[in-house]
Amino acid sequence: MDDRGAIRELVQQLGLAAVGAVSLTAERADRLAEDLAGRGGMRRDEVRSVIEESMGRWRSEAGRVGDRAGALLADVLADLGLVTKEQYEELELRVAQLEHRLRLLEPPLPGSNGAPPG
């Protein structure tokens, strides 16, 4: 596996770990609320509300971790002299636009486009 593949795999694993932690919490939130409410002191809906607030903070943090991982990956790609697919496609479009403008400025070659030579 090349460096790019290893970096991509690492970022994917980080993202999946963050999503997995949040989804696992979502699956167990109701059971946790029932367990805590059963031990007394708070109603189930109060406990569930606290759990939902905590899950919201965790999701927000997971998003920030993903953003930071993406920024880190962009830095690593730049350090390696690589570009993203999006950057490559943008440059490809710009080159095509420049080529088109050049064709508009250049006089036709003799014998091309049905124009007589000379």
N, C-alpha and C positions, 0 to 999 in steps of 0.2 A: 504494500500500500504506500502511495506517495504521501508527501507532507500535506498536500491539499486534502487528500482523502482522510488522513488521520485527524486533521483539524476539523473537517466537516463532521466526522463521526463524534468527536468530543463535544462539539456544540449541540449536535442532535441529542446526545446522551444527557447533557445538562438540561436541555429543554424538556425532554421526556421525564426526567427526574422531578423537575419543578411541577409539571402538569400532573404527574402521578401522585405527588404529595398532596396537591390540592384536591384531586378527585377522590383519593382514598379518604380524606377528611370529610368530603361531602357524603360519601356512602355511610360513614359511621356517625354522622352528626346527630341523626335522630336517636340512635341507640344511646349515644353519650348523653344527650339531653334527658332521655328517660332515666338512665342510671343516676345522673346527678340529681334530678328532681326527686327520684325515689329515696335518695339519702336525706332528703328534707331541706328546708330552708328556702327553697325557691320553687316557683311553678315551672312546669315543663316549657311553657312558651317564653318565660323569662330566660331560662337556660338556653333555649334554642336561639333567642335573639343575641345573646352574648356569643354563642358559637358562630352565628352568621357574621357578626362583626369581625370576629377573629379570622374567619375564612376570607372575608373581603380584604383584610390587611395582608394575609398570606398571598392571595392572588395578586395584589398590587405589588408585593415584594417579588413574586415570581416574574412578573412582567418587567420589573426593573432589572432583575438578574438576566433575563433574556436580552434586554436592550444592551446591558453592559457586555454580555457575551458577543452580541452582534458587533458592537463597536470594537471589541478586542479582536475579533476575527477580521474586521476591515483593516485594522492596524497591521495584523500579521500578514495579510494579503499584500498590503502596500509595501511592507518591509521586504517581502519576497519578490516584489516587482510584478505581482499578478493583479489582474483586474477582475471585477465581478462580471457576470453575464450581462447585467443591466448596463454597466459601464461600457462593455464591449459593443453591445447593440446600439448604444447612444453614439459611440464613435463611428460605427458602421453607417448609421443614418447620416451623420455629419459628412462623412466622406462621399456618400452617394449624392448628397445635396451639392457639395462642391463640384463633383464631376459633372452634374447636370448644368450647373452655372457655367462651367468651362465650355461645355458643348454649345451653350447658347452664345458665348462670346467668340468662339473660333469660327473662322470662315469654313464652308464645306470644302472637303478635299476634292480635287478634280476626279471625275468619274464616280463619285459617291452620290447616293440619293438621286440618281438619274440626271445629275447635272453634267452637261458636256464638258470635256476637258478643255482647258485653256483659256 
